[in-house]
Each structure stands twice: as structure tokens, then as C-alpha cells.
Amino acid sequence: MVLCYIDARSTTAGGFGPEATKLFGWNQTRFERLLAYHDAPSDSGGGKPIDTLFDSFLFTGNSWYNGKMFWPGLGSPMNKTDWINFLDLVLDLGVTNLELAARNVSANLPFDDQTNSNSCGNGLFPAVVVAIPYPDTRQEKFGSIDASNRSLNFTIETDRLAAVEWWLDLAYTKYHSKNFTNARLIGFYWFFEEITIPDEVLVPAVNKKIHAINPALMSVWVPYYRPGDPHTAKWKELGFDFATLQPNYAFNNVSADVRFPAIKKLIDSANVGIELEINVGIRNPQAGGWEGNFQTYLDRVNGWMSESGSIMRTYYYGNVFVTDYASNSSMFSFYTKLYEFVKQIR
């Protein structure tokens, strides 16, 4: 599963400038390079798709319009209108282009070629997971969600749950109203990467709602590494269907020899998956730059298994994979390495 960021930086109206829009904007071509490995970089013609790549896409965000943020405690909290507009942006800019990309790649990949490492027969049907906007407790005037016209107040726990349940129903209905034939909604993502004390009650209720909408839907969580945190190992008790752990090696001043053994121990004990943080913007001075960080994650995580077999992997983040790795001739070798790692080609 690859993380794809779609937010105010994805549009020129966001006010973040052309460089932000270049990185966070999405189109059909970019999704094609995540759905399938192409044999040449975009800046030299793009090449052709020769094998499948990512099969699942997690749509999430960070920065919103007018100084608002997805993160609690940062910027200003989002309201009802913002939650609706984020959903529409994900569907119209994200899933719509993913759908078109899946149809096009399906028509151009050699699915009947037995040498293809992941022949799908009838085409590509990527799985979609959508981030749930976080009900920030600073928001005291979220807006009304029913005929009462009472504006929800997120200092009230029942209002936080009511807002999320309302949005989940809306998201599920809107998604299926689009009549996508290839891109399949398989679940929702709990945005906040730790479980706070108030959220210990909220999260299980949210996950119960997700499964009530459709038992086939999954709830996804990607917590960051917090030594001693009791929640990571209790992801099943919280109602999540799967979780992948962030090592945070890319962003902390820590050696690989210290961090990765600790992560592997926690993964084994908690039975969670792993997220590979292999973007080009890192903050760990011990990582050897973004190139060293990239290779360290691949080398350290390669071969990690669970008692039941392969572990779930999420990849941070697809925006960089298509704007840098797949598009730049000087970085194309990293796109190839990523493809070979994802597909376990040795």
C-alpha cells in the first residue's frame, strides 16, 4: 500500500506555490507509474508499463486551506465544510485519476504473458483506503450534521463520534455514487498516529461504525514508533484490521543498528506490519542522505517475516515516487530498486 497525499497543496488555489502543486498534484499518468513499473523515466518519454507495482492506495493529507491543518494542535482545526471538501478532492482528483490509470494500464500490460510476475488476467483493480479527518478537540464550531442545526462541539466526546460517523456514511455513499469499476474502496484510515486518552474510547467506536457500514470494510492505522506505548500492541483490541509501524529512522537522530532491531522486536511481538519511509526529505544525520536512507530501509526490512508469512508493508510516499524516482533520469535507478523490492525480485 502506497501513501498518496492530496490536500490544499494539490491545487493552485491552495496558495502553496507551483512547487507544492507539482509535488502534490495528481493526474492519470502519475498513478500509472505507481500501478505499473515503466521501463523508462518520464523525462525521457515515460517508457511503457511492463509489470504491476502497487496494488493499494491510501489517500491522506496534511495541509488545508486558510492555515488549517489535518494535524491536531497545528494550524486551525478543520470544520464540516473542510471535511466535505477533502472528501471531494480525494474522489475527484485522486480516485478518478487512479480509476483512469487502472483502465489504461489494464489495457497495456501483458496480462496474458506468463513471464509477468503478477498476471491479473482481467486487469487491475486497485484497493483504496481514505483517511478520516481527525476530530480536533480545539474545534468548538464544527457545523451541523442534522435537522437540529446544532453546531457540533468537539470538546464533547459524543459530538466527535457523531461527526466521524456522519462523515463515514457520506464518504461511503459518495464513493459508490461515482460508479468506479476498477478502483475499489476497501476501508478507512485513522489519521492520528498515536492514541490519546480520549481516543481510547473514540477509536473502537469509529471502527465499529466502519464495520457496521459494510463488514468487508477495513480500518487501517499507521502509528509512529513510541517505545513503551501500550496501544501499538493493542491495535486489534482497538478494532483495527491491520496496522503498520513507522520506524521513524528517517526523521530521528538514531543509528540503524539501534532502531531497526528495536522495530523488528516490536513488529514480532505486536504482529504489525512495517512502513518504509523512503522519501527524499529526511532529517536523520546518520542516514547518509536520502540515498543512504532509501537503501538502509530496503536492506534492513528485506526478508522480514511474521509467523504467518509475509508482513504488510506501507510505503511513504507515492508523491515523491512519481515526481522524482519515476520521472527523473538521474534518480530512475531508485524507482527500479523500489519496484524490485515491492515485487521481491532478486
N, C-alpha and C positions, 0 to 999 in steps of 0.2 A: 504494500500500500504506500503510495507516494502522497506527501502533503502538498497541496496546491493553495497558495494564498491569494484570495480575492477580497479586496476591500477598497477603501477610498483611493488608494494608490493605483488602482487598476483603471481609473478613468481620469481624463483630463480635468474633469470638474472637481476632482479631489483636492487640487491645489498643491500637490506634492512635487510637481515639475515633471518634465519629459523623461528624465532618467528613471524616476519611480514608476511611471506609466510603462516604460519599456520593460522593466523587470517584472512588474505585477500584472501587466495587461495580458490577456489571453486571446488566442484565436485557434482556429481549427488546426493549422499547421503545427503549432506548438504541442497540442495534445497528441498529434500523430507521432511525434518523436518520443513521447512517453509511452504510448501504446505499443509502438514497434521500434526496434532498433533500425536506424537508417545507416547505410554504408558510406555516407559522406556528410560532412558538415553543411549546415545551411548556407554559410557564406561562400560556398563553392558549388552551389547548385542544389544542395539538400540530399542528393543521393536517392536511393529507393529503399523501401522497407523490406527487410529480409527475415525478420523473426519478431515474435511478440516480445514485449518487455513488461511493463507494469500492468497488473490486472485489476487494481483497486485504487480509488482516488478519494482522498479526504480533503474536502473543501473547508477552509477556515480563514480567519482574518486577524488583523491586529489593529490597524489604524482606521478611524472612521472620519466622517466629515465634521468640520467646525470644531476641531480639537477634541472630539470624542474618541474613546478607546474601547476596545474589547476587554482589555485587562481591568479588573477591579483595582481601584486605588490610583489609576493613572488617567490623566486627562479628565474629561467629563463623562459621566455614565450615559449609556445609550437608552433611548426610550422606545415606546411601541412602534413609532414610525420608522425608527432606525432598524429595529429588528425585522420589520416587513421588508424594508428596502435592501437589507443584507440578503435576505432570502431570495428576493427577486434578482439581485445581482448574481448570486450563485447560479440560479437557474438559467438566466438569460445570457450571461457571459461565460459561465463555467460549463454547466451540464449541456447546454445547447451545442456549444462548440465541441465538447467531448463526444456527444452523440454523432455529430457530423464527421468527426475524426474517426470514430469507430466504424462508421459505414464505409468511409473511403479506404481505410486500411484493410477492412474485411474484403474489399473488392480487389485489393492489390497484393496482399500477402499470398504466398504459395501454400494455401492450406492443404492442398492435396499432395504436397511434396512430403514424403515420409522422412526426409532429412531435416525438416523443420523441427526444432526442439520442443515446440509446443503447438502442434497442429490442433486447431479448434473446429475443423470441419465446416461448420456453418457460419463462422465469423467471430468477431469479438463482441463480448457483452460485458463491458467494464462495470465493476461494482462501485457505487457511490455512497460515501458517508458525508453527512453535512454537520458542521459544528453548530451546537446550540448556543446562542448568545447568552453570556453569563448574567444572571440577575444580580447586579451590583447593589449592595446594601446602601450605597450612597444615593440611589435613585428613589426619591420620595414622590415623584410625579410621573410615573411611567406612562399613564394613559388608561383609558377604559377599554375593557375587552368584552363587555356585555351590555345589556339594556339598562343596567343600573346607572351607567355613566359615571360611576365612581372611579377615580384615577387610582391605580394600584400604587401602594407604598411598600418599597422593598425593605423597609425596616420591620415589616410584618412578614413573618415566615410564610404564612399561608398565601400571601399575595405573591411571593416569589414563586411558589409552586404553581399557583394559578396561571401566572404569566407564561411559565415554561410549558405547561400542559396546553394552554391555548395556542402557543406558537408551534408546538409539535403537531397538533391537529392541522393547523394551517399549512405547515410545511409538507406534510404527507398528502394533503388534498391538492395543493398547488403542483407538487411534483407530478402526480399522476394525471393531472389535468393537461399536462404538456404532451402526453401520449408518446413519450420516448420509447423507441423499440429496441435500442441497444444498451443505453446507459441505465443500469438498474439501481434503484435506491435500496440499499441493504441495511442502513442504520444511521445512527446519530452519534455525535462525538461530544463528550463532556469537556468543555473548553478549558476550565481551570485545571492546572497541572498539580495541584495538591488538594487535599480535602480539609477544609477548615472545620471548626467545631460546629457551626450552624449547618454546614453542608453534610454532616454525618447523617442527618435526618432527611434533608432535601434530596440528596443523590439517590438513595434507594427508592424514594417516591417517584422521582423522574424516570428511573429505569423501569419501574413497574408500569408507568404510563406508556413508555415506548413499547413494551411487550404487549400491553393491552390494545394498542392501535393495531398491531399485527404481530403475532407470536414469532414470525420469521425475521422481524427486525432485530438488529443487534445494537448494543450500546458499547461504545468504544472509549477507552481512556488511555492517555499517554502521559503518565506522571514523570516529573523530573526526579533525579536521584537525591534523596534526603536520608542520610544514614540515621537509623533509629526510628524513622517514621513508621507507624503501625499500619497505615492504610494501604500501602502498596501490596502487602501480602494478603490483604482482606478484600481485594478487588471483586472476588466472586460474591462475598457477603454483601458488598455494596450494590450488587446487581448488575455489574458489567459482564459482558460476554467475552471480551478479551481486553488485555492491556499490554502495551509495550513500554519498556522503561527507557528513559533518556539517560545515557551515561554522563552527559554534561562535560565530557572531556574537552570538547571543542571550546568551551566557554569559561573554564576554570583553570587556574594555575596549578596543575597537578600532573604527575608523571603517568604515563600509560601503564607502567609496571605496578602502580598503586591502584589506579582507578579501574582498569578492566578486570583484574581478578576479583575485586570487590563487587563489580557489577555482575560478573558471572555467578558468583556465590549467591547473590540476591535473586537472580533470574532462576537459578535452580531451586532455591527454597520457596520462592513465591510463585513459581510456574508462570512467569510472564514472558513476553517477547522482548525484542530489543529495537530501539530506534537508532538509525545511523545518521549522525549529524555531520553531513559532508558537504556543507555549503562553502562558499569562498570567503565568507566573513567570519573569522574565528578570533577568539580572544586569549587563547592559551599560548603563552610564550614558549612552552616546552613542546609544542606540537610540530614545529618545523614548518610553519606557514600552512596555508590551506592545502598545499600538495601533500605535505607530510601528514597532516590531519586526515586527509582522504585515505591515504594508504594505510595509516595506523588502524582506522576503523575497519577497513576491509580485511587486513591481516589478522587483527585480534578477534573479530567476530566470526571469521570464516571457520566453518566446521562446528560452531556451537549448536548443540542439540539439546532436546529435552528428553525426559523418559519416554515420551510418546512419539519422538521423532523430531522433525524439523521444528524450529521455533518461528513464530510470527515475526515479521520484520516490517517496520515502517521506515520511510526514508524522508529526511529533511534536507532540502525541499525542492519540489519539482520546478519552481520558477527558475532557479539557478541552473538546473539540469538542462533546460531548453534554451535559456538565453545565453549561457556560457558554454557548458560542456558540448552540447549538440550543435551549437551554432558557430563556434569559433574554431578555426582550423588549428590554432596553436594549443587548444585545450581539448580537442576531439578525442585524444587518447584516453581521457578520463571518462568520457561518455562510453567508450568501448569497454573500459575496465568495469564501469558500473553495470553495463549490460551483462558482461561475463560473470560478474558476481551475483547479480539477481538471478540469472539463469543457471548458475553453478556450472559454468563451462570452464573446464580446467585445461 
